[in-house]
Amino acid sequence: MSETDIYAKIKDLVDTEHELRSRTEAGELDPSEERAQLDQLEKALDQCWDLLRQRRAKKDAGLSPDDAETQSVSQVENYLQ
């Protein structure tokens, strides 16, 4: 996945997040359902940002950024800050 593809995925996820929030505010979506869907979106976003960081690190190290791989949600969510 190229950086352009990753940014497009991020944009789609953010657009979906805005749609969910709008639907909840309009009373079309239950807040608990919104929270569940937002949780999944946030995890997918974290994976995308992690993949971008990996690609940049590989490129900076003189390696192929195409060798970066999407990490599992559990791995990305449990990184030490």
Backbone bond lengths (Angstrom), bond angles and torsions (degrees), N, CA, C in turn:
res aa  C-N    CA-C-N  psi(-1)  N-CA   C-N-CA  omega(-1)  CA-C   N-CA-C  phi
1 M - - - 1.446 - - 1.528 107.96 -
2 S 1.310 117.00 127.58 1.464 121.62 -179.40 1.530 110.07 -80.02
3 E 1.341 115.71 166.89 1.462 119.32 176.93 1.526 110.57 -60.56
4 T 1.318 116.87 -38.06 1.463 120.59 178.15 1.522 110.35 -60.68
5 D 1.331 116.64 -42.67 1.468 120.80 178.31 1.533 110.91 -64.16
6 I 1.320 115.99 -40.04 1.466 119.94 -179.03 1.526 109.85 -66.05
7 Y 1.338 116.28 -44.48 1.465 119.14 178.08 1.530 111.44 -62.64
8 A 1.313 117.94 -36.87 1.460 121.14 177.65 1.530 110.03 -64.78
9 K 1.314 116.77 -40.85 1.468 121.44 178.12 1.528 109.91 -63.52
10 I 1.340 116.29 -43.27 1.462 120.29 178.34 1.524 110.18 -60.32
11 K 1.326 116.79 -44.39 1.468 120.76 179.07 1.526 110.60 -60.38
12 D 1.321 117.34 -43.70 1.470 120.97 178.73 1.528 111.13 -61.39
13 L 1.327 116.33 -42.66 1.461 120.29 -179.85 1.529 111.19 -65.66
14 V 1.326 117.38 -41.66 1.463 120.83 178.32 1.528 110.60 -66.16
15 D 1.322 117.25 -40.44 1.461 120.56 176.51 1.529 110.89 -61.22
16 T 1.318 116.58 -40.71 1.461 121.10 177.94 1.524 110.45 -64.70
17 E 1.329 116.30 -39.92 1.467 120.62 177.69 1.537 110.01 -59.97
18 H 1.316 117.17 -46.07 1.465 120.63 179.88 1.529 111.10 -63.05
19 E 1.326 115.89 -39.60 1.462 120.09 178.23 1.528 111.32 -62.94
20 L 1.334 116.16 -43.61 1.470 120.15 178.67 1.523 110.72 -60.01
21 R 1.315 116.15 -45.70 1.468 119.95 -178.76 1.533 110.90 -63.67
22 S 1.316 116.55 -40.18 1.470 120.72 178.71 1.524 110.84 -64.82
23 R 1.331 116.49 -42.59 1.467 120.43 179.87 1.522 111.20 -64.63
24 T 1.326 116.39 -37.12 1.466 120.11 179.27 1.522 109.95 -68.37
25 E 1.338 116.40 -44.60 1.464 120.24 178.72 1.526 111.34 -61.89
26 A 1.318 117.49 -32.66 1.466 121.83 179.72 1.527 112.11 -82.01
27 G 1.331 117.32 -2.69 1.454 120.89 179.79 1.512 113.94 80.55
28 E 1.324 117.44 12.77 1.468 121.72 -178.84 1.527 112.66 -88.30
29 L 1.322 116.60 -13.08 1.467 120.91 -176.80 1.515 108.90 -137.84
30 D 1.316 115.46 133.43 1.457 121.64 178.51 1.533 109.72 -65.41
31 P 1.334 118.21 136.04 1.461 120.56 -179.58 1.536 114.24 -56.54
32 S 1.318 117.58 -34.04 1.469 118.99 179.07 1.532 110.54 -68.71
33 E 1.327 116.35 -36.36 1.471 120.05 176.24 1.528 109.88 -67.68
34 E 1.333 116.02 -39.26 1.463 119.89 177.01 1.531 110.26 -59.01
35 R 1.327 116.62 -47.60 1.470 120.63 -179.39 1.521 111.70 -59.05
36 A 1.326 116.17 -42.62 1.467 119.96 -179.95 1.526 111.09 -63.72
37 Q 1.331 116.03 -44.11 1.463 119.45 -179.94 1.528 111.29 -69.41
38 L 1.344 116.95 -37.90 1.460 119.90 177.96 1.526 111.19 -64.72
39 D 1.327 116.23 -35.72 1.462 119.98 177.42 1.527 110.44 -60.05
40 Q 1.323 116.66 -44.48 1.461 120.79 178.69 1.530 111.43 -65.52
41 L 1.333 116.43 -40.42 1.467 120.55 178.21 1.523 111.21 -62.57
42 E 1.326 116.58 -43.51 1.458 120.54 -179.42 1.534 111.25 -62.43
43 K 1.299 116.15 -39.24 1.464 119.65 178.51 1.531 110.77 -66.11
44 A 1.324 116.69 -41.52 1.468 120.29 177.90 1.527 110.81 -65.01
45 L 1.331 116.63 -39.46 1.467 120.25 176.90 1.525 110.97 -63.07
46 D 1.328 116.60 -43.37 1.466 120.11 178.12 1.527 111.05 -58.88
47 Q 1.328 116.64 -40.02 1.463 120.34 178.00 1.527 110.63 -64.23
48 C 1.313 117.31 -41.26 1.471 120.80 179.63 1.523 110.97 -63.85
49 W 1.330 116.69 -47.41 1.469 119.59 -179.99 1.528 110.76 -63.35
50 D 1.330 116.71 -38.41 1.461 119.96 177.37 1.526 110.70 -62.45
51 L 1.317 116.72 -42.45 1.460 120.70 179.70 1.530 110.44 -62.97
52 L 1.328 117.29 -40.41 1.470 119.87 176.54 1.525 110.97 -62.07
53 R 1.338 117.18 -43.66 1.476 120.46 178.66 1.528 110.54 -61.24
54 Q 1.321 116.61 -42.85 1.469 120.04 178.35 1.524 111.50 -60.72
55 R 1.328 116.25 -45.80 1.467 120.74 -179.16 1.527 110.54 -59.88
56 R 1.333 116.26 -44.44 1.467 119.98 -179.19 1.519 111.46 -66.66
57 A 1.321 116.95 -40.05 1.466 120.51 179.11 1.527 110.48 -64.04
58 K 1.314 117.06 -42.97 1.465 120.22 178.67 1.528 110.49 -63.73
59 K 1.315 116.50 -43.31 1.464 120.63 179.79 1.528 110.34 -62.41
60 D 1.345 117.01 -44.08 1.464 121.46 178.67 1.523 112.18 -63.09
61 A 1.333 116.35 -29.18 1.466 121.35 -179.93 1.528 111.89 -87.19
62 G 1.330 116.93 2.79 1.454 120.39 179.76 1.519 113.77 81.23
63 L 1.311 116.42 15.11 1.465 121.68 178.94 1.526 109.72 -101.77
64 S 1.302 116.20 169.25 1.459 120.92 179.04 1.527 110.41 -76.27
65 P 1.341 117.35 121.74 1.457 118.80 177.25 1.526 112.50 -65.19
66 D 1.326 116.59 -19.19 1.458 120.00 179.14 1.526 112.44 -70.02
67 D 1.332 116.99 -10.52 1.460 120.49 177.28 1.530 112.63 -83.38
68 A 1.333 117.06 -6.33 1.465 120.55 177.68 1.525 108.58 -67.74
69 E 1.318 115.21 143.28 1.464 120.33 -178.40 1.522 110.29 -127.25
70 T 1.316 115.44 146.32 1.452 120.74 176.11 1.522 108.89 -66.07
71 Q 1.321 115.49 127.39 1.459 120.94 179.02 1.533 109.41 -87.32
72 S 1.313 115.87 158.42 1.465 120.33 178.78 1.526 109.80 -65.96
73 V 1.321 115.43 156.65 1.456 120.81 179.07 1.529 109.66 -58.80
74 S 1.318 117.11 -43.83 1.463 119.15 -178.27 1.526 111.94 -61.49
75 Q 1.316 117.26 -37.65 1.455 119.43 179.07 1.524 110.83 -69.45
76 V 1.313 117.13 -47.04 1.465 120.88 -177.82 1.536 110.50 -64.70
77 E 1.314 117.11 -40.35 1.452 120.42 -177.29 1.537 113.05 -73.47
78 N 1.315 117.32 -16.54 1.471 120.09 -177.34 1.523 113.86 -107.59
79 Y 1.344 117.22 14.63 1.462 119.71 174.21 1.523 109.09 -62.97
80 L 1.323 116.25 142.91 1.455 120.23 174.46 1.519 108.72 -76.58
81 Q 1.303 117.02 137.41 1.460 121.78 -179.03 1.508 110.64 -85.61
